[in-house]
């Protein structure tokens, strides 16, 4: 990388280096220049190192002593390579990267070789690049999401290696098959060398914290009251089972999160046990996500995810999955059945508005929240059938839906529903544009104040584990570690 200061406004550091460059070029010592401007040599040294900025009248005196003009001093020829590198390193030592790493600054003396300066600047530049790469913009996050979903589609959302790992772990603890209990989850933890500890002061940015030095796994003491304690334990252990290291990019972080959730589902709903159950249900034409949920005592979302893992590989049924926030925003999506979900220019589904007429949106208007909602939807790509349910979360209500093409509906409970809709979201007049009479009446008479999502403009959380306050984590471990 070529270093230059031509396009930068002159600052005290740059001006100081130019003074020194002109002084040495004229064979003058610090004392010589100090005498000419009636200042002490120590003051001249502080000017040259940028620690003090001379006033305008003194700058004029320095310029005359060096045989140049004030403009020549401020905007003269570029600094030599050594001075340029020194300035760049001085600025780096005052920057965020040095401070974040806790690196002390030091005086750059003449004895420091040029090669050493170049190496330090190259290392600083690479660290800056990696920090920028980790600070994923929303666009980069969407690209990573699209790439991951493409991979999932090519594999029919089935990962044989993760299924094998789940099978190996369950066999190691002697699990007989079927739903796993909390005791089994605890035995898996013990098999991996961890004891479980519930703490009321778990850092807010975490779901769990593993103390690898002492083999202790900390979880929030409020988890049993809020949800499935098994899920919390297994999600915490899955990264250890998979040997995940510190993610080097947002894409790797995203991939690790998907693998963790997949393995957790494979442990909660074991492939060897559930596949015969699904084959038997298909033979009876009675496949039901609700039955999976109840049989394995998992959330509806976990049951839906698990069904998408196994449906195509074992039942030869292409499927799609949607999770939609009550605002209408799609937060999770998967499909390998050619359903035409809305996408942005990058191909990302997440973050797009779900069609008002799609099952995932219609279900929010259904009063009966006890029973699943079924609907056939006619699209430009054919007719699809979906089963959907609304579930609460910390961020409001979400709908979770699983669907198949019309020809595959015959295998499912709920195929006799009379609910029907038409969705052509690729056409603006479907639901993205108001009916003509409403638009004519209100187009020039309405001005909504947009509630812009923070993440639309901001970069995503940075750090080794995006969004986690590592100081909180280290202080927590320090307070809870065995003495």
MITOR-853681 format. One line per field, with one value per residue (C-alpha): residue number from 1; residue in one letter; chain; x, y, z. Coordinates in nm, 4 decimals. Each point is the difference from the previous one (the first is absolute). Layout:
<atoms>
seq (NUM,...)
type (A,...)
mol (A,...)
x (X,...)
y (Y,...)
z (Z,...)
</atoms>
This chain:
<atoms>
seq (1,2,3,4,5,6,7,8,9,10,11,12,13,14,15,16,17,18,19,20,21,22,23,24,25,26,27,28,29,30,31,32,33,34,35,36,37,38,39,40,41,42,43,44,45,46,47,48,49,50,51,52,53,54,55,56,57,58,59,60,61,62,63,64,65,66,67,68,69,70,71,72,73,74,75,76,77,78,79,80,81,82,83,84,85,86,87,88,89,90,91,92,93,94,95,96,97,98,99,100,101,102,103,104,105,106,107,108,109,110,111,112,113,114,115,116,117,118,119,120,121,122,123,124,125,126,127,128,129,130,131,132,133,134,135,136,137,138,139,140,141,142,143,144,145,146,147,148,149,150,151,152,153,154,155,156,157,158,159,160,161,162,163,164,165,166,167,168,169,170,171,172,173,174,175,176,177,178,179,180,181,182,183,184,185,186,187,188,189,190,191,192,193,194,195,196,197,198,199,200,201,202,203,204,205,206,207,208,209,210,211,212,213,214,215,216,217,218,219,220,221,222,223,224,225,226,227,228,229,230,231,232,233,234,235,236,237,238,239,240,241,242,243,244,245,246,247,248,249,250,251,252,253,254,255,256,257,258,259,260,261,262,263,264,265,266,267,268,269,270,271,272,273,274,275,276,277,278,279,280,281,282,283,284,285,286,287,288,289,290,291,292,293,294,295,296,297,298,299,300,301,302,303,304,305,306,307,308,309,310,311,312,313,314,315,316,317,318,319,320,321,322,323,324,325,326,327,328,329,330,331,332,333,334,335,336,337,338,339,340,341,342,343,344,345,346,347,348,349,350,351,352,353,354,355,356,357,358,359,360,361,362,363,364,365,366,367,368,369,370,371,372,373,374,375,376,377,378,379,380,381,382,383,384,385,386,387,388,389,390,391,392,393,394,395,396,397,398,399,400,401,402,403,404,405,406,407,408,409,410,411,412,413,414,415,416,417,418,419,420,421,422,423,424,425,426,427,428,429,430,431,432,433,434,435,436,437,438,439,440,441,442,443,444,445,446,447,448,449,450,451,452,453,454,455,456,457,458,459,460,461,462,463,464,465,466,467,468,469,470,471,472,473,474,475,476,477,478,479,480,481,482,483)
type (X,X,X,X,X,X,X,X,X,X,X,X,X,X,X,X,X,X,X,X,X,X,X,X,X,X,X,X,X,X,X,X,X,X,X,X,X,X,X,X,X,X,X,X,X,X,X,X,X,X,X,X,X,X,X,X,X,X,X,X,X,X,X,X,X,X,X,X,X,X,X,X,X,X,X,X,X,X,X,X,X,X,X,X,X,X,X,X,X,X,X,X,X,X,X,X,X,X,X,X,X,X,X,X,X,X,X,X,X,X,X,X,X,X,X,X,X,X,X,X,X,X,X,X,X,X,X,X,X,X,X,X,X,X,X,X,X,X,X,X,X,X,X,X,X,X,X,X,X,X,X,X,X,X,X,X,X,X,X,X,X,X,X,X,X,X,X,X,X,X,X,X,X,X,X,X,X,X,X,X,X,X,X,X,X,X,X,X,X,X,X,X,X,X,X,X,X,X,X,X,X,X,X,X,X,X,X,X,X,X,X,X,X,X,X,X,X,X,X,X,X,X,X,X,X,X,X,X,X,X,X,X,X,X,X,X,X,X,X,X,X,X,X,X,X,X,X,X,X,X,X,X,X,X,X,X,X,X,X,X,X,X,X,X,X,X,X,X,X,X,X,X,X,X,X,X,X,X,X,X,X,X,X,X,X,X,X,X,X,X,X,X,X,X,X,X,X,X,X,X,X,X,X,X,X,X,X,X,X,X,X,X,X,X,X,X,X,X,X,X,X,X,X,X,X,X,X,X,X,X,X,X,X,X,X,X,X,X,X,X,X,X,X,X,X,X,X,X,X,X,X,X,X,X,X,X,X,X,X,X,X,X,X,X,X,X,X,X,X,X,X,X,X,X,X,X,X,X,X,X,X,X,X,X,X,X,X,X,X,X,X,X,X,X,X,X,X,X,X,X,X,X,X,X,X,X,X,X,X,X,X,X,X,X,X,X,X,X,X,X,X,X,X,X,X,X,X,X,X,X,X,X,X,X,X,X,X,X,X,X,X,X,X,X,X,X,X,X,X,X,X,X,X,X,X,X,X,X,X,X,X,X,X,X,X,X,X,X,X,X,X,X,X,X,X,X,X,X,X,X,X,X,X)
mol (A,A,A,A,A,A,A,A,A,A,A,A,A,A,A,A,A,A,A,A,A,A,A,A,A,A,A,A,A,A,A,A,A,A,A,A,A,A,A,A,A,A,A,A,A,A,A,A,A,A,A,A,A,A,A,A,A,A,A,A,A,A,A,A,A,A,A,A,A,A,A,A,A,A,A,A,A,A,A,A,A,A,A,A,A,A,A,A,A,A,A,A,A,A,A,A,A,A,A,A,A,A,A,A,A,A,A,A,A,A,A,A,A,A,A,A,A,A,A,A,A,A,A,A,A,A,A,A,A,A,A,A,A,A,A,A,A,A,A,A,A,A,A,A,A,A,A,A,A,A,A,A,A,A,A,A,A,A,A,A,A,A,A,A,A,A,A,A,A,A,A,A,A,A,A,A,A,A,A,A,A,A,A,A,A,A,A,A,A,A,A,A,A,A,A,A,A,A,A,A,A,A,A,A,A,A,A,A,A,A,A,A,A,A,A,A,A,A,A,A,A,A,A,A,A,A,A,A,A,A,A,A,A,A,A,A,A,A,A,A,A,A,A,A,A,A,A,A,A,A,A,A,A,A,A,A,A,A,A,A,A,A,A,A,A,A,A,A,A,A,A,A,A,A,A,A,A,A,A,A,A,A,A,A,A,A,A,A,A,A,A,A,A,A,A,A,A,A,A,A,A,A,A,A,A,A,A,A,A,A,A,A,A,A,A,A,A,A,A,A,A,A,A,A,A,A,A,A,A,A,A,A,A,A,A,A,A,A,A,A,A,A,A,A,A,A,A,A,A,A,A,A,A,A,A,A,A,A,A,A,A,A,A,A,A,A,A,A,A,A,A,A,A,A,A,A,A,A,A,A,A,A,A,A,A,A,A,A,A,A,A,A,A,A,A,A,A,A,A,A,A,A,A,A,A,A,A,A,A,A,A,A,A,A,A,A,A,A,A,A,A,A,A,A,A,A,A,A,A,A,A,A,A,A,A,A,A,A,A,A,A,A,A,A,A,A,A,A,A,A,A,A,A,A,A,A,A,A,A,A,A,A,A,A,A,A,A,A,A,A,A,A,A,A,A,A,A,A,A,A,A,A,A)
x (0.0000,0.1379,-0.0160,-0.0637,-0.1223,-0.0712,-0.3769,-0.0036,-0.0300,0.3341,-0.0043,0.2561,0.1672,0.0332,0.1187,0.2553,0.1404,0.0275,0.1901,0.2410,0.0359,0.0841,0.2344,0.2024,0.0080,0.1713,0.2473,-0.1387,-0.0114,-0.2824,0.2191,0.0619,-0.3729,-0.0759,0.2446,-0.1526,-0.3559,0.0997,-0.1341,0.1513,0.1101,-0.2434,-0.2883,0.1145,0.0113,-0.3594,-0.1061,0.1715,-0.1556,-0.3486,-0.0407,-0.0496,-0.1354,0.1753,-0.2093,-0.0269,0.2574,0.2520,-0.0699,0.0834,0.3273,0.0848,-0.0748,0.2344,0.2736,-0.0286,0.0002,-0.3571,-0.3450,-0.2885,-0.1833,0.3108,0.0095,-0.3693,-0.0452,0.3528,0.1348,-0.0979,0.1878,0.2693,-0.0962,0.1434,-0.1918,-0.3186,0.0273,0.0735,-0.3098,-0.2160,0.1214,-0.0420,-0.3623,-0.0541,0.1229,-0.2569,-0.2794,-0.2696,0.1766,0.3061,-0.2255,-0.2383,0.2925,0.1517,0.3271,0.2170,0.1336,0.3748,0.2433,0.1118,0.3712,0.2569,0.1201,-0.3286,0.0712,-0.2140,-0.0830,-0.1371,-0.2253,-0.1254,-0.0786,-0.1867,-0.2063,-0.0780,-0.1145,-0.2129,-0.1578,-0.0846,-0.1577,-0.2051,-0.1113,-0.1107,-0.1884,-0.1784,-0.0814,-0.1541,-0.2045,-0.2410,-0.2343,-0.3624,0.0822,0.2893,-0.2209,-0.2649,0.2612,0.1215,-0.3582,-0.0711,0.3139,-0.0919,-0.3587,0.1250,0.2169,-0.2954,-0.2129,0.2594,0.0068,-0.3794,0.0750,0.1454,0.3517,0.1129,0.3091,-0.2083,-0.2474,0.2956,0.1382,-0.3378,-0.0269,0.3513,-0.0706,-0.3324,0.1640,0.2829,-0.2455,-0.2072,-0.3123,-0.2570,-0.1755,-0.2985,-0.0313,0.2918,-0.0520,0.1682,0.2001,0.1314,0.0985,0.1864,0.1718,0.1133,0.1498,0.1821,0.1224,0.1562,0.1604,-0.2396,-0.2010,-0.3130,-0.0422,-0.2963,0.0805,-0.2320,0.2639,0.0850,0.1207,-0.2958,0.1644,0.0328,-0.2212,0.2684,0.3668,0.2427,0.2971,0.2368,0.2720,-0.2151,-0.2570,-0.2950,-0.2991,-0.1993,-0.3609,-0.2568,-0.1991,-0.3098,0.0234,-0.2112,-0.2859,0.0198,0.0549,0.1505,0.2981,0.1260,0.0280,0.2045,0.2450,0.0324,0.0501,0.2771,0.1661,-0.0397,0.2830,0.2306,-0.1128,0.0696,0.3358,-0.0884,0.2800,-0.0147,-0.1855,0.2198,-0.2856,-0.3703,-0.0684,0.1837,-0.1865,-0.3301,0.0987,0.0985,-0.3341,-0.1914,0.2112,-0.0605,-0.3771,-0.0015,0.1950,-0.2238,-0.3056,0.1632,0.0617,-0.3522,-0.1668,0.2391,0.0034,0.0061,-0.3176,-0.1999,0.0458,-0.2051,-0.2611,-0.0174,-0.0183,-0.2861,-0.1804,0.0463,-0.1426,-0.3057,-0.0067,0.0153,0.3263,-0.0304,0.2536,-0.2137,0.0399,0.3783,-0.0120,-0.2047,0.1836,0.3422,-0.1088,0.1656,-0.1168,-0.2059,0.2889,0.2464,-0.2432,-0.0480,0.3761,0.0573,-0.2655,0.1723,0.3277,-0.1504,-0.2985,0.1811,0.2791,-0.2214,-0.3552,0.0813,-0.2138,0.1389,-0.1009,0.0205,0.0243,-0.0736,0.0289,-0.1742,-0.0151,-0.3378,0.1149,0.0028,0.3800,0.1480,0.2673,0.0813,-0.0626,0.0836,-0.1389,0.0793,-0.3503,0.0249,-0.2255,0.0563,0.0760,0.0760,0.3718,0.2191,0.2512,0.2524,-0.2467,-0.0566,-0.3430,0.0587,-0.1011,-0.2579,-0.3708,-0.2091,-0.3068,-0.3133,-0.1872,0.2561,-0.0817,0.2754,-0.1717,-0.3621,0.0515,0.0500,-0.3661,-0.1297,-0.1518,0.0521,0.3591,-0.0468,-0.0351,0.2307,-0.1126,0.0033,-0.0313,0.0364,0.1551,-0.0086,0.3159,0.1512,0.2161,-0.2817,-0.2075,0.1588,-0.1433,0.1301,-0.0504,0.0771,-0.0051,0.0643,0.2486,0.1177,0.3654,0.2055,-0.0382,-0.3783,-0.2178,0.1356,-0.1744,0.1734,-0.1222,0.0915,-0.1365,0.0098,-0.1111,-0.3604,0.0872,0.1631,-0.2879,-0.1566,0.2496,-0.0958,-0.2566,-0.1947,-0.0169,-0.3813,0.0027,-0.2290,0.2254,0.1289,0.1954,0.1705,0.3476,0.1796,0.2553,0.2161,-0.2751,-0.0281,-0.3788,-0.0092,0.0662,0.3009,-0.2122,-0.3317,-0.3224,-0.0474,-0.2900,0.1920,0.3125,-0.1918,-0.1593,0.3086,0.3211,0.0566,-0.1604,0.2093,0.3506,0.1015,0.3042,0.2107,0.1233,0.3363,0.1562,0.3346,0.1776,-0.1028,0.2646,0.2385,0.2646,-0.0656,0.1616,0.3732,0.2393,0.1046,-0.3588,-0.2197,-0.2191,0.1604,0.1527,0.3179,0.0851,-0.3278,0.0782,0.3514,-0.1178,-0.2788,0.2440,0.2425,-0.2774,-0.1304,0.3209,0.0785,0.2671)
y (0.0000,0.3409,0.2498,0.3627,0.3125,0.2071,-0.0120,0.0580,0.3306,0.0859,-0.0696,0.0564,-0.3347,0.0603,0.3596,-0.1149,-0.2650,0.2569,0.2350,-0.2804,-0.1080,0.3553,0.0545,-0.3175,0.0644,0.3312,-0.1608,0.1833,-0.1347,0.0538,0.2577,0.1870,0.0362,0.0831,0.2927,0.1382,0.0016,0.0928,-0.3167,-0.2792,-0.3170,-0.2050,0.2113,-0.0545,-0.3756,0.0087,0.1826,-0.2600,-0.2964,0.1528,0.0247,0.3748,0.2072,0.3346,0.3132,0.1703,0.2710,-0.2627,-0.2119,0.3039,0.0428,-0.3707,0.0262,0.2994,-0.1791,-0.3008,0.2096,-0.0739,0.1577,-0.0747,-0.1654,-0.2017,-0.1184,-0.0927,-0.1283,-0.0748,-0.3051,-0.3416,-0.1346,-0.2603,-0.3668,-0.0248,0.3044,-0.1235,-0.3378,0.1620,0.2203,-0.2961,-0.2056,0.2938,0.0331,-0.3756,-0.0009,0.2684,-0.1899,-0.2422,-0.3182,0.0540,0.1069,-0.2933,-0.2445,0.1723,0.0683,0.2786,0.2735,0.0603,0.2616,-0.0628,0.0685,0.0104,-0.3447,-0.1611,-0.1484,0.0935,-0.3692,-0.0218,0.3003,-0.1546,-0.3332,0.1694,0.2040,-0.3100,-0.1885,0.2951,0.0180,-0.3709,0.0255,0.2975,-0.1984,-0.2939,0.2316,0.1581,-0.3435,-0.1073,0.3188,-0.1456,0.2477,-0.1029,-0.0612,-0.2311,-0.1819,-0.0540,-0.1312,-0.2470,-0.1043,-0.0564,-0.2144,-0.2092,-0.0498,-0.1060,-0.2629,-0.1195,-0.0276,-0.2048,-0.2462,0.0035,0.1527,-0.3346,-0.0176,-0.3614,0.0848,0.1815,-0.2900,-0.2369,0.2163,0.0039,-0.3793,-0.0486,0.2205,-0.1704,-0.3430,0.1079,0.0767,-0.3123,0.1779,-0.2700,0.2091,0.2298,0.3358,0.0909,0.1023,0.2707,-0.2787,-0.1027,0.3603,0.0066,-0.3294,0.1461,0.2933,-0.2380,-0.2080,0.3167,0.0853,0.2715,0.0534,0.2163,0.3147,0.2387,0.3630,0.2992,0.2459,-0.1526,0.2820,0.1479,-0.0404,-0.3786,-0.3087,-0.2023,0.0233,-0.2934,0.0079,-0.2203,0.0205,-0.1585,-0.1969,0.2060,0.0971,0.2971,0.0592,0.2534,-0.1104,0.1412,-0.2349,-0.2840,0.2419,0.1525,-0.2989,-0.3411,-0.0538,-0.2816,0.2353,0.2530,-0.2693,-0.1678,0.3272,0.0893,-0.3393,-0.0259,0.2422,-0.2092,-0.3224,0.1560,0.1443,0.3518,0.2532,0.3771,0.1054,0.1871,0.1655,0.0688,-0.2775,-0.2491,0.1271,-0.0508,-0.3492,-0.0975,0.1205,-0.2054,-0.3087,0.0454,0.0250,-0.2970,-0.2237,0.1018,-0.1010,-0.3286,-0.0810,0.0952,-0.1829,-0.2874,-0.1023,-0.3754,0.0254,0.2634,-0.1236,-0.3200,0.2185,0.2271,-0.2954,-0.1462,0.3375,0.0332,-0.3491,0.1106,0.3338,0.1682,0.1986,0.2763,0.2480,0.0252,-0.3750,0.0358,0.2857,-0.2007,-0.3316,0.1502,0.2808,0.2725,0.3402,0.0245,0.1820,-0.2780,-0.2629,0.1987,0.0390,-0.3678,-0.0958,0.2085,-0.1832,-0.3416,0.0430,0.0057,-0.2461,-0.2681,0.0695,0.1472,0.3031,0.3462,0.2602,0.3649,0.1682,0.3573,0.1919,0.3365,0.2787,0.1529,0.3104,-0.2160,-0.0225,-0.3385,-0.0923,-0.3573,-0.1871,-0.3247,-0.1575,-0.2715,-0.0346,0.2890,0.2275,0.3589,0.2019,0.3735,0.0826,0.3072,0.0602,-0.2236,-0.2890,0.0365,-0.0987,0.1007,0.3613,0.0020,0.0557,-0.3149,0.0202,0.0938,-0.2858,-0.2690,-0.2433,0.1430,0.3413,-0.1113,-0.2140,0.3139,0.0895,-0.3417,0.0097,-0.3712,-0.0250,-0.3495,-0.1891,0.0223,0.2064,-0.1551,0.1776,-0.0626,0.2933,0.0433,0.1645,0.0734,-0.3066,-0.2393,-0.0789,-0.0584,-0.1255,0.1214,-0.0716,0.2913,0.0971,0.3233,-0.0096,0.2732,0.1014,0.2682,0.2143,-0.0352,-0.2515,-0.2180,-0.2400,-0.3244,-0.1822,-0.3099,-0.0597,-0.2310,-0.0041,-0.0918,-0.3507,-0.0846,0.1230,-0.3473,-0.1160,0.2609,0.0548,0.3170,-0.0627,0.0248,0.3668,0.2393,0.2999,0.1387,0.3043,0.1466,0.1475,0.1623,0.2051,0.0417,0.2314,0.3288,0.0014,-0.3244,0.1620,0.2292,0.2671,0.1212,-0.0478,0.2726,0.1743,0.0227,0.1220,0.2686,0.1206,0.0080,0.0076,0.3760,0.0283,-0.2371,0.0337,-0.2806,0.0400,-0.3025,-0.2142,-0.0964,-0.3155,0.0791,-0.2792,0.1449,0.2714,-0.1359,-0.2664,-0.3256,-0.0643,-0.0619,-0.2048,-0.3631,-0.0849,0.2685,0.1844,-0.1497,0.2284,-0.1970,0.2162,-0.1059,-0.3639,0.0105,0.1792,-0.2567,-0.2921,0.1640,0.0360,-0.3577,-0.1980,-0.2560,0.1200)
z (0.0000,-0.0936,0.2824,-0.0845,0.1723,-0.3100,0.0391,0.3768,0.1805,0.1658,0.3732,0.2741,-0.0687,-0.3754,0.0433,0.2580,-0.2316,-0.2840,0.2282,0.0878,-0.3629,-0.1139,0.2964,-0.0593,-0.3779,0.0748,0.2389,0.3036,0.3541,0.2486,0.1721,-0.3259,-0.0704,0.3633,-0.0072,-0.3222,0.1388,0.3559,0.1616,0.2080,-0.1885,0.2121,-0.1342,-0.3593,0.0705,0.1266,-0.3186,-0.2200,0.1852,-0.0228,0.3764,-0.0245,-0.2887,-0.0582,-0.0373,-0.3370,0.0761,0.1148,-0.3102,-0.2125,0.1886,-0.0462,-0.3738,-0.0383,0.1988,-0.2296,-0.3166,-0.1044,0.0181,0.2309,-0.2911,-0.0746,0.3577,0.0088,-0.3529,-0.1185,-0.1730,0.1385,0.2966,-0.0521,0.0444,0.3525,0.1264,-0.1678,0.1737,0.3355,-0.0289,-0.1014,0.2977,0.2412,-0.1146,0.0270,0.3601,0.0839,-0.1775,0.1169,-0.1053,0.2235,0.2869,-0.0431,0.0098,0.3027,-0.1834,0.1457,-0.2245,-0.0231,-0.1247,-0.3571,0.0214,-0.2780,0.1065,-0.1086,-0.3456,-0.2985,-0.0505,0.3542,-0.0629,-0.3238,0.1710,0.2868,-0.2454,-0.2076,0.3109,0.1086,-0.3451,0.0042,0.3466,-0.1203,-0.3048,0.2125,0.2367,-0.2963,-0.1398,0.3291,0.0207,-0.2508,-0.1637,-0.0498,-0.3679,0.0887,0.2488,-0.2666,-0.2438,0.2629,0.0683,-0.3699,-0.0409,0.3026,-0.1160,-0.3449,0.1702,0.2062,-0.3141,-0.1897,0.2925,0.0521,0.3408,0.1091,0.1465,0.0332,0.2054,0.2629,0.0132,0.0593,0.2789,0.1718,-0.0329,0.1439,0.3017,0.0760,-0.0290,0.2302,0.2813,-0.0647,-0.1196,-0.0887,-0.2668,-0.0078,0.1755,0.2244,0.3612,0.2060,0.1605,-0.3411,-0.0733,0.3310,-0.0867,-0.3333,0.1891,0.2354,-0.2953,-0.1433,0.3343,0.1184,0.3148,-0.0222,0.2063,-0.0033,0.0802,0.0494,-0.1262,-0.3386,-0.2324,-0.1859,-0.3407,0.0406,0.0169,0.1720,0.0908,-0.0029,0.2361,-0.2013,0.2653,0.2722,-0.2041,0.1221,-0.2131,0.1283,-0.1001,0.1113,0.3048,-0.1723,-0.3017,0.1482,0.0587,-0.3485,-0.2260,-0.0571,0.2327,-0.2276,-0.2959,0.1956,0.1145,-0.3401,-0.1878,0.2416,-0.0460,-0.3766,-0.0779,0.2180,-0.1702,-0.3406,0.1045,-0.1083,0.0221,0.0079,-0.3189,-0.2472,-0.1884,0.0286,-0.2514,0.2221,0.3081,-0.1840,-0.1142,0.3557,0.1338,-0.2580,0.0786,0.3732,-0.0461,-0.2393,0.2385,0.2908,-0.2022,-0.1010,0.3672,0.1091,-0.2904,-0.0887,-0.3656,0.0686,0.2068,-0.1844,-0.3584,0.0587,0.1712,-0.3049,-0.2429,0.2001,0.0021,-0.3758,-0.0506,0.1972,-0.1854,0.3384,0.0115,0.2586,0.1352,0.3125,0.0594,-0.0246,0.2491,0.2487,-0.0445,0.0686,0.2378,-0.2060,-0.1212,-0.3161,-0.1699,0.0902,-0.1303,-0.3222,-0.0499,0.0656,-0.2526,-0.2692,0.0809,-0.0667,-0.2321,-0.3344,0.0848,0.1579,-0.1253,-0.3442,0.0799,-0.0935,0.2593,0.0987,0.3398,0.1062,0.3243,-0.0198,0.2575,0.0791,-0.1916,-0.3140,-0.0269,-0.0935,0.2577,-0.1093,-0.3223,-0.1779,-0.3166,-0.2488,-0.1489,-0.2506,0.2043,-0.1110,0.3120,-0.0290,-0.0157,-0.0223,-0.2801,0.1783,0.0199,0.3759,0.1322,0.3614,0.0584,-0.2797,0.0611,-0.0156,-0.2201,0.1955,-0.1639,0.0828,0.2813,0.2201,0.0071,-0.0043,0.3114,0.2135,-0.0626,0.1087,0.3503,0.0694,0.1226,0.1486,-0.3277,-0.3042,-0.2967,-0.3484,-0.3347,-0.3727,-0.1845,-0.3766,-0.1364,-0.3385,0.0654,0.0820,0.3083,0.3412,0.3287,0.3355,0.3672,0.2302,0.3631,0.1933,0.2871,0.2399,0.0254,0.1735,-0.3134,-0.0328,-0.1801,-0.2816,-0.2315,-0.0943,-0.3073,-0.1985,-0.3466,-0.3024,-0.3616,-0.0718,-0.1202,0.3332,0.2131,-0.0006,0.2634,0.2617,0.2707,-0.0897,-0.3747,0.0134,0.1019,-0.1842,0.0660,-0.3264,-0.1113,-0.3052,0.0228,-0.2900,0.1899,-0.3084,-0.1246,0.1915,-0.0082,0.2026,0.3374,-0.0290,-0.1638,0.1389,-0.1961,-0.2612,0.1769,0.3295,-0.1752,-0.1877,0.3220,0.2234,-0.2055,0.0333,0.3449,0.2122,0.1415,0.2367,0.2239,-0.0855,0.2868,-0.1545,0.1461,0.1667,-0.1862,-0.3351,0.0363,0.2615,-0.0297,0.1789,0.3388,-0.0162,0.2091,0.0128,0.0950,-0.1622,0.2479,0.3134,0.2637,0.0739,0.3009,0.1635,-0.0833,0.1476,0.3143,0.0393,-0.0317,0.2394,0.2572,-0.0376,-0.0587,0.2755,0.2414)
</atoms>
